[in-house]
C-alpha cells in the first residue's frame, strides 16, 4: 500500500490530485497511527472490535470462537483483566491475549507490556485467574442445583443477573477485591486524586442548586457519587488493608458503578446539567474515570459467572509473557505539509468513495493534522497490543504455542489506542534487530480499514462497524436486604454535602 505526495503549492478540494503528479511514498503504520490520533481521537470500543473488520471472522479452530457475541464478551473481559494488571501510577500499558485449544484442554494467557513484563505482574495475573476459577465453580454449582440446570450446558445467550446472596461467592469476591485493589492502589489513587475532588464539588453544587429536590435521573448522580465517597471511606478506614471490610467496599462500589453506568448510557442528561450549571467541567469524563476501576472489577465477576464462558475455567491454564524483543524501532518524522496529509487521507480512503466525495471533510482533517502534528519528531514505543500480535505471528506454527491465523490475531488484538507515538512492532525475526516494514502489510491494511470505518461513523455515514451486540455489562440480581441497608445509609446524608 502506498500514497503519493502532492507537490502543488495550492490545494484543490473539488477532486483528488492526479496520480501522475504524486510521486510514490510508503504508507506506513506510523502515518496511519498519526492520522488515527486526530481523526478517531478515542479508543475503539470493545463492542465494535469484532465488527470493524467484517472480512476477518473469528474461527473456532485454534482461535476463540465462531460466536461473535462470545468474542465481544471476551474482548471486554481481557480489557478488564489487563486494566486491572496495571500497578504503576503512570506510563504503564498492559495487554493480555487469550488462546485456547479445546482438544488439548489448555488455555494460554499471554501478557505484553510497553516495558519488560515483571514476575510480579505474571504472578498477579495467575492469582487473579485462580480466584476467578474458584468463583466460576461456585456459580456453576449453584446453577447445577436448579431444575433448569441442563439449559446452561450449551448456553449462548446473555448471562442472567449475578446472584447477590451466595455466601461462598461473596467470600471469594471479597478476596478478589483485596487482591485487585491492593495491587492497583497506586493507579487507583492517582485517578481518584485527579478526578474525584471536582466531581464531588460539582455534585454538591448541583444538589444545592436543586435544593435537594432531585428527580429520578438526578438522584442517580447523587447515588453514584455518595456511594463512591462512602466506599472510599471504607477503603481508608484503616491503613492496614487486612482490616478493610472488602465485601462492604464491593457493595458500595457496585452501587456507584451501577448508577454511573445508567448515567453514562444516557447521552443527554450529563451534558445538560453542566450547561445548566454553566460549569466548565467534563462531568461525563470524570464520572467515567472515577468508576472505571470498579466497573472493570464487575466485568471480572461477570466473567466468572457467565455460563457461556465457564468452559474457559475447565481448561488447564498457563501464563506466558511477551519477551522484550520488539522495541528496536527508529525515530521518524511525520509529514510537514498539508498537501502531504491530504494525499495520505485520499489514499487511505481510496476504497471508500463516500469519503472521497467529501473533499471538504478531508481538507478539514488534513488541516487539523498539519496544525497539530506536522513535522513532529517521534521517539516511538511499540504498543503492548502490537507486541502481542507480533509475538503470536512470529510463533505461528511453532511448537509450544497454540497457532492461529495471522489475520485473525491482527483483527482480535488490533491496538485500541491508535495514536501518534506508538509504533508497529518489528515483524522480522525475534533475533533480528533489522526493522522489517515489509511484513507489516496486513497490520497496515487493518489499521486503514479501522480508520475508514471510524471516519464514516464520526461523520454520520453508517458503516459496517455499527453494532449494539453484547454490551457485556455485568448485572447483579436484586438483594432487598442490601438495598434497604444502603438506602438507610444514604438517608443519613440527606440535606448535607457529600
N, C-alpha and C positions, 0 to 999 in steps of 0.2 A: 504494500500500500504506500502511496506517495502523494505529496501535494506539490503545487507549483507556485513559485514566488512571482508576484506581480510587480513589475518594475515601474509602471507609470506613476508619476507623482500625484496624480488626481485619481479619485475613486468614482467609478460609475456603478451605481447601485441598481440600475434597471436590469442588468443582465451580468452573468459571470464573465470575467475577462476571458479572452481567447486562450485556449490551452497552448497555442503556439508561442504566446508571449510570456509563458510562465515556465522557466527552467525547473527541471525536476529536483526535488529535495525530499529526503526521507521524512515520512510522517512517523514520528517515534511515540512510544507510550508516554514519554516525558511531556511532549507537547499536548497530547490528549489530556494528561493529568492537569496541566495548567489551564486548559480550556474548561475542563470539568469543574475546577475550583470556582471559577467565576460564573459559569453557566448553570451548573447544578446548585452549587452553594450550600448543599446539605447532604447528609448521608443518605444512601439508598436504603429505604425502609426494608426490613427483612421480609415483610409480606409481599414486596414487589420482586424480590430477587429471583424467585422461581419462574416468573413470567416475563422478566425483562428480555430474556433471550429465548424466545419460543422455539427456536430450531434445535436447542440442546436440551433434551429431556433427561431426567434422572432415571437411570436404568437400574433394575434390581440386582443385576449381576455385578458383583464387586463394587456396588455403589450403595446408595442409601435406600431408595425405594422408588417404585413407579407411581406411588400415590402422591400427587402434588400437595395435598393438604398436610400429609405427614412430613413431607420435605420442608415445607414452610415452617411447620411447628418445630422441626429440628433446628432450623436456622436460628429461630428465636431462643431456643434453649442454649445453643452454643454461644450465641451473643451474650446471654446472661452468665454462662459459666466463664467466658473469657473476661467479661467486665468485672466480675467478682473475683478474678485472679490477680487484679492489679493492686499492688500494695503500696507503691510509692506515691507521693503526693502529685508528682507531675512528670511528664516525659516518658512514661512507660506505656507501651501499646502491646497487647497480647491478643493472639488469635488462636482458636482451637478448632481442629478438624476432627471429624469422626469417620471411621471406616469400619465396616462390619462384613463378616463372612459367615452367613448362616450355616453353610455346610461345615465349616471348621469350628463353628460356635465360638468365634473370637470377635472381639471389638477392640479397636485401637484408637486412643485419643492422642492426637499429635499436637504439641504446643509449640507455637512460634512467637518470637518476641523481636522488638527492634534492637534489643541488646541480647547477649547470650542468655539462654534460659537457665535460671538458677535451680539448684537442687531443692531449695525452699519452695519455689513455685510448683515444681513437679510433685513434691510430697503433699502440698496443699491440695492440688487438683485431685490426687489419688484419694486423699481422705474425704474430700467433698463427694467424690463419686461413691465411695463406700457408704457414706451416710445416706445418700440418695437411694442406693441399692437397698439398704435396710428399710428405708421408708417405703419404697416401692413394694417390698414384701408385705409390709403391714397392710397397705391399701389393697393389694391383690388378695390377701387372706380375707379381708373384710368383704370384698366383692364375692369371693367364693362362698361365703356364708349366706348369700341371698338366693332366693328361688330362681332368679334370672341369671345365675352365675354363668351358664353356658353362653349367654348372649355376648359376654365380654371376650370370648376366646379369640374371635377374629374381628374385633371391633374396629370400624373405620370411620366412625363419626366424631362429632365434637365430644370432648370429655365432659362428664357430669360434674356438678359442683364438688369441690373437695370437702369431705366430711370434716366437721368442725367440733367433734366431740370424742374422737378416739384417743384415749389416754396414751397408748403405746406410740401412736403417731406424734402426739404433742411432745412427748419426751424427746423423740429424735429431732423434731423441728427445733426444739429449744437448744439441743446440742449443735445442730446445724447453724442456728443463728449465732451462737457463741463463736463457733469456728469461723464463720464468714465475717462477722462484724469485727472480731479481734484482728484477723489477718489484714483486713482492708481499712483499718481505722484511720490511717494517715490520709488515704484518698477520701474517705467519707468526711472527715473533719475539714479537709480543705474545701470540699464542695459546700458543706454547711456554712463555713465561715464566709464564703464568697456570696452565697445567695440568701441565706436564712435571715439576717438582720433586716434587709429591705423588704423581704416578703412578709415578715412579721409586722413591720412598721406599716406597710401598705394595708394589710388586712385589718389592723386595728383602726386605722384612719377610715377605711371603707365601712366598717361596722359602726363606728361612731357617726359617720355621715348618714347612715341609715337609721340612726337612733336605736340600734339593736333590734330593729324590726325587719327581719330577713325573710325573703321568700324561699321556696324550696331550693333553687339553684344557688342563691347567695349563701344559704346555710351550708351547702357543700364546701364552700371555700372556708367557712369557719371550722367545720369538722376536720377538713384536711389539715389546716394549719394548727389548730388546737391539739389534735391527736398527735401530730408530729412534735409539737412542743412538749407534751406530756411524755411522749416516747423518748425524747432527748433527756428529759429529767430522769426517766427510769434508767437510761444508759449511764447517766452521770451520778447516780445515787451514791456510788462508792467508787473509788479509784480501782479497787480490786475487782477485776472482771468476773471472778467466780461468785461474787456476792450479788451480781445483777440478776434480776428475775427475767430470764431470757424469754419465757413464754409471754410475760406481760409486755415486753418490748415488741415481740412479734404481733400481738393482738393490737397494740396501739399503732404500730407502723402499718399493719394491714388496713386499719380504719383510715389512716391518712392516705395510703396508696389507692384504696378503693374510691374514696371521694375525689381524689385528684384525677384518677382515670376518667371518671364521669365528666369532669370539667374539661379535661384535655380532649375528650372525644367531641366536645361541642365547639363549633367554630365561631360562635357568636358572642357568648357572654363575657369571656375574659377580656377581649379587646374592647367591648362596650364599657365595661366597668372602668378600665384605665382611662378611656376617653372621658367618661362622666366625671372622673376624679381629676381630670386634666393632669395626669401623672405621667412623667417620662420614665416609665418603668416597664420592663419586659416581664409582665406577670406570668404569661404562659411559660416562658423560658424558665423563670425562677421556680415555678411550681413543678415543672417537668424535672429540673435538675435536682431539686431537694428530695423528691420522692423516687427518683430513678433507681437509687441503690436498693430500696426495698421492693420496688416493682420487679427488678431483676431477681431478687430473692424469691418472690412469689412464683416467678417463672420456673425456678428450680423445684419448688414444692409441686407445682403443677406437672412438671416433667415426671417426677416420681409417682404421681397419682394417675397419670394418663394410661388408660387401658391400651391405647394404640401403641404407645412407646414402651410398654412394660417389657417387651421382648429384649430390649437393649440390656436390661439388667440380668437377664438369664444367661448372657454370654460371658465368657472369660475375658476380663479386661486387661489391657496393658497400656502403659503410658510412655510415649516417646517424645523427644524434643528435637526440633529442627536445629541442626548444627549451625554455628555462626559462619556460614560459608557463602553468603550471598551479598556481602557488603563491599565487594571490590568494584565500586562504581565511581566513575569520574564526575567531576563538576560539569555543568553545562550552562549555557546562556540561552535564555528564551528569546524569541524573535523581538526585534526592536522597532518594527514599523506596523502601522495599521493595515496597509495592504497585505503584509505577510500573514497577519492574523485572519484577515478576511479570506484569503486564499485557503488557509488552513480550514476554516469553518466550511467553506464551499466544498472542499474535498471530503471532509468528514460526512457531510450531508448529501453527498452525491447520489445516494440511493434513496433519498427522501425528498421527492420533488415538491411536496407541500411546504418544505422549508426553503428550498432553493428559490421557490416562487415568492418568498417573503424577503426581498433584498433589504428592506428597512430593518427587519429583525436582525439579520446577520450583520448589517452595518452597525447597529446599536451594540451588539455583543462584541464585535471586533474593536469598536471604540473603547468599550469598557476594559477589554483585555489590554489594549495599548496604554490606557491611562493608568492602570493598576500595576501591571507586572511586566511591561515591555523591557527587554534587556536585562531582567533580573539574573543575577549570578547565583545559581542554585548549588548548594552543597547537600546532595540528597541522601536520604536513607531509604532502605528497602522496607516497605510496609510489611508488618508481620503476616498479613494475609497473602501478600505476594510471595513472601518467603515460603509460606505453607504450600502454595500452588507449585512453586519451583521444586520444593522437596518431593512432593508427590510425583511430579512429572519426571524428575531425574531418577526416581526409584521405580518407575513403572516397569513391571515385568521382571524385576529383580527379586531374588529370594529374600524372604523375611518380611516383606511388606505387602499388604493386600494391594493388588494392582487396580487401576481404574483408568478409564478413558480420559486422555488429557483435556479434551474439550469439556467433558462433564465436570472435571475438577475445577477448571478455569471458571466455568459457569457457577458452580456451587460456592466457591470461595473468592469470587471476584471482590476486590477491595471495596469496602463500604464507604471509605473516605477517599474520594477521587479528588486530589488536590495537589497543587504545586508543592515541591519539597519532598515528595515521595518518588521513588524510582522503581521501575520494573526490575525484577531480580535477574541475575546472571543465569541464563539457561544453557550455558556452555557445558561445563563439567564441574563436578564437586571439587576436583583437584586443579581446576584451570582458572587462573586469575584473569584470563582474557575476557573482555566484555563481548559477549556474543549477542548482537542485536538481531541477527537473522532468525533465531529461534523464538523471538517474542512475537511472531506474526499473529498467532492465534489470540494471545492476550490483547494485542493491539486491536484486532478486529472486534473482540468482545467489548473492549472499552469504548470503541466508536459506536457500537450498537446501543450501549447504555446511554451514552451522551445524546444520541439522536432521540432515543425514547424519552429522556428527561426534558429535552428541548420541546418536544411535542406536548408533553404533559404540562410544562410550565407556561405554554402559550396557547392553551385551550384547544390543542389538536389531539383528539383521542388517539392513544397508541396501544399497542399490544401489552404494555406494562400495566394497564389499568386492571386492578384486581381487588376484590374485597374478601377473598377466601381466607379462612383460618387466621383470624386475628391472633389467636394463641393466648389471649389474656386469661389468666387463671382466675377462676371464680370460686369463692368459698360458699358452702351451704350456710344457711342462716342458723344462728345459735342464739335463741331468745335470751338465755341467761347472760351470755356475754354482751349482747347488745343492750340489755337493760342495765348491766353494770357500767358499761361505757357511757350510756346516756346519763346515768346518775352522776358520773364523774364529770361529764361535760357541764351539767347543770350547776356545778359549783362555781363555774366561771361566768355565768350569765350576768351581764351588766358590767363586767370588768374587762380590762385589756387582756389579750392573750400573752 
